[in-house]
Amino acid sequence: MELDDAGDIEVIGEAADGRDAVDICSHLAPDVVLMDVSMPSIDGIEATRRLGATIPSAKVLMLTSSHDEQHLFEAIRAGATGYLLKESTIAEVAPIVRAVAAGESFVSPVLAGRLLAEFCSLSERAESSWGIAAALTEREVEILERMSSGADNASIATALDLTQSSVKNHVGNVLAKLQLHTRTEAVLFAVREGLVDS
């Protein structure tokens, strides 16, 4: 790409691989970095992570020839501000570079639908967790928290001034509501879903 031809965009450096890209950027402090996903030494995703730690002001626009959505998700998690297919023309890239420099984000329209689908999936999983949490009573959450700390029924009964039989019933209700079979499964589920502190 010859972005210099765009007039108001100045190319201040080029790198042969990911490690070189991080080194050059640390010296030149560019506003926008066009980063290739696939590079020798370290790939563009790892290079983006390192840039985020050393030059957080630099905005990374990831370039790829792949429609692989996994690369898209990894790039965004690594801190990329934009994700663009290499088949884009200079006429398409220049305004995107300007927009990213101004603080906007960009995802190639071809991949935007997949990103939205993933976001919806994450939202549904979060809503499911809140639904489960809401289904548990205050006492059941309290018992689940104590289960998570390793307490057995006798210890829970003493701490909460309950009978062991009552605690056993509460534990059974927790397992039934979470649709699980063992205390260990309940504790692992609760920690994973953020229902209790790990």
C-alpha positions as CSV (number, residue, x, y, z in Angstrom):
1,M,0.0,0.0,0.0
2,E,1.2,3.5,-0.8
3,L,-0.5,5.6,1.8
4,D,1.9,8.4,1.3
5,D,-0.1,9.2,-1.9
6,A,-3.1,10.0,0.3
7,G,-1.6,13.5,1.0
8,D,-2.3,14.1,4.6
9,I,-1.0,10.7,5.8
10,E,2.7,10.3,6.4
11,V,4.3,6.9,6.6
12,I,7.1,7.2,9.2
13,G,8.3,3.6,9.3
14,E,8.0,0.1,8.0
15,A,8.8,-3.2,9.8
16,A,9.9,-6.6,8.5
17,D,8.3,-8.6,11.3
18,G,6.4,-8.3,14.5
19,R,9.3,-7.8,16.8
20,D,10.7,-5.1,14.5
21,A,7.3,-3.4,14.4
22,V,7.2,-3.1,18.2
23,D,10.8,-1.8,18.3
24,I,10.2,0.8,15.6
25,C,6.9,1.9,17.1
26,S,8.6,2.4,20.5
27,H,11.0,4.8,18.9
28,L,8.7,6.6,16.4
29,A,5.4,6.6,18.5
30,P,3.1,6.6,15.5
31,D,-0.6,7.7,15.8
32,V,-1.8,4.7,13.8
33,V,-0.1,1.3,13.1
34,L,-1.1,-0.8,10.2
35,M,-0.3,-4.3,11.6
36,D,-0.3,-7.5,9.6
37,V,-1.9,-10.5,11.5
38,S,0.6,-12.9,10.0
39,M,4.2,-12.0,10.5
40,P,7.5,-13.8,11.3
41,S,9.2,-13.5,14.7
42,I,6.0,-12.6,16.6
43,D,2.6,-12.3,14.9
44,G,0.5,-9.2,14.7
45,I,-1.8,-10.1,17.6
46,E,1.1,-10.5,20.0
47,A,2.8,-7.4,18.7
48,T,-0.4,-5.5,19.3
49,R,-0.5,-6.7,22.9
50,R,3.0,-5.5,23.4
51,L,2.3,-2.1,21.8
52,G,-0.7,-1.7,24.1
53,A,1.7,-2.1,27.1
54,T,4.4,0.2,25.8
55,I,2.6,2.8,23.6
56,P,-1.1,2.8,24.6
57,S,-1.7,5.9,22.6
58,A,-0.9,4.1,19.3
59,K,-4.0,2.8,17.6
60,V,-3.6,-0.5,15.7
61,L,-5.5,-1.2,12.5
62,M,-5.1,-4.9,11.8
63,L,-4.6,-6.1,8.3
64,T,-5.4,-9.6,7.2
65,S,-6.0,-11.7,4.1
66,S,-8.1,-14.1,6.1
67,H,-11.8,-14.1,6.9
68,D,-11.0,-16.2,10.0
69,E,-13.3,-14.8,12.8
70,Q,-11.0,-16.2,15.5
71,H,-8.2,-13.8,14.3
72,L,-10.8,-11.0,14.5
73,F,-11.7,-11.8,18.1
74,E,-8.1,-12.3,19.2
75,A,-7.1,-9.0,17.6
76,I,-9.8,-7.0,19.4
77,R,-9.0,-8.7,22.7
78,A,-5.3,-7.7,22.1
79,G,-6.3,-4.1,21.7
80,A,-6.7,-3.5,18.0
81,T,-8.9,-0.5,17.1
82,G,-9.7,-1.7,13.6
83,Y,-9.7,-4.8,11.5
84,L,-9.3,-4.6,7.7
85,L,-9.0,-7.1,4.9
86,K,-5.9,-6.6,2.7
87,E,-8.0,-6.7,-0.4
88,S,-9.1,-3.2,0.4
89,T,-7.9,-0.5,-1.9
90,I,-5.9,2.6,-0.9
91,A,-9.0,4.7,-1.6
92,E,-10.8,2.6,1.1
93,V,-7.9,2.4,3.5
94,A,-7.0,6.1,3.8
95,P,-10.3,7.4,5.2
96,I,-10.3,4.4,7.7
97,V,-6.8,5.4,8.9
98,R,-8.0,9.0,9.4
99,A,-11.0,7.7,11.3
100,V,-9.0,5.4,13.5
101,A,-6.5,8.3,14.2
102,A,-9.5,10.4,15.3
103,G,-10.5,7.8,17.8
104,E,-13.1,5.8,15.9
105,S,-13.1,2.0,15.5
106,F,-13.5,0.0,12.3
107,V,-14.3,-3.6,11.4
108,S,-14.5,-4.8,7.8
109,P,-18.2,-5.1,6.9
110,V,-17.5,-8.7,5.8
111,L,-16.6,-9.6,9.4
112,A,-18.8,-7.1,11.3
113,G,-21.8,-9.6,11.2
114,R,-19.7,-12.3,12.9
115,L,-18.5,-9.8,15.6
116,L,-22.1,-8.9,16.3
117,A,-23.1,-12.6,16.5
118,E,-20.3,-13.2,19.0
119,F,-21.4,-10.1,21.1
120,C,-25.0,-11.4,21.1
121,S,-23.8,-14.8,22.3
122,L,-21.8,-13.2,25.1
123,S,-24.8,-11.2,26.1
124,E,-27.0,-14.3,26.2
125,R,-24.5,-16.1,28.4
126,A,-24.3,-13.1,30.8
127,E,-28.1,-12.9,31.0
128,S,-28.2,-16.7,31.7
129,S,-25.8,-16.2,34.6
130,W,-27.9,-13.3,36.0
131,G,-31.0,-15.5,35.6
132,I,-29.4,-18.3,37.6
133,A,-28.2,-15.9,40.3
134,A,-31.7,-14.5,40.5
135,A,-33.2,-17.9,40.9
136,L,-31.2,-18.6,44.0
137,T,-32.5,-17.3,47.3
138,E,-30.4,-15.1,49.5
139,R,-29.8,-18.1,51.9
140,E,-28.8,-20.4,48.9
141,V,-26.3,-17.9,47.7
142,E,-24.9,-17.6,51.2
143,I,-24.6,-21.4,51.4
144,L,-23.0,-21.5,47.9
145,E,-20.4,-19.0,49.0
146,R,-19.5,-21.1,52.1
147,M,-19.4,-24.2,49.9
148,S,-17.0,-22.3,47.6
149,S,-14.7,-21.7,50.6
150,G,-14.5,-25.4,51.3
151,A,-17.0,-25.6,54.2
152,D,-18.9,-28.9,54.8
153,N,-22.5,-29.1,55.9
154,A,-21.7,-29.2,59.6
155,S,-19.5,-26.1,59.4
156,I,-22.1,-24.2,57.4
157,A,-24.8,-25.2,59.8
158,T,-22.8,-23.9,62.8
159,A,-21.9,-20.7,61.0
160,L,-25.4,-19.9,59.9
161,D,-27.2,-21.3,63.0
162,L,-29.0,-23.9,61.0
163,T,-29.5,-27.7,61.4
164,Q,-27.5,-29.9,59.2
165,S,-30.7,-31.3,57.7
166,S,-31.7,-27.7,56.7
167,V,-28.3,-27.1,55.1
168,K,-28.5,-30.4,53.2
169,N,-31.9,-29.3,51.8
170,H,-30.5,-25.9,50.7
171,V,-27.6,-27.6,49.0
172,G,-30.0,-29.9,47.2
173,N,-32.0,-26.9,46.0
174,V,-28.8,-25.1,44.8
175,L,-27.8,-28.2,42.8
176,A,-31.3,-28.6,41.4
177,K,-31.6,-24.9,40.3
178,L,-28.1,-25.0,38.7
179,Q,-29.0,-28.4,37.1
180,L,-25.8,-29.9,38.5
181,H,-25.1,-33.1,40.4
182,T,-22.2,-32.5,42.9
183,R,-21.0,-29.8,45.2
184,T,-17.8,-29.6,43.2
185,E,-19.7,-28.9,40.0
186,A,-21.7,-26.2,41.8
187,V,-18.6,-24.5,43.2
188,L,-16.8,-24.6,39.8
189,F,-19.9,-23.2,38.0
190,A,-20.4,-20.5,40.6
191,V,-16.8,-19.3,40.3
192,R,-16.8,-19.5,36.5
193,E,-20.0,-17.5,36.2
194,G,-18.9,-14.9,38.8
195,L,-21.7,-15.8,41.2
196,V,-19.1,-16.0,44.0
197,D,-15.6,-14.8,44.4
198,S,-12.8,-17.2,43.3
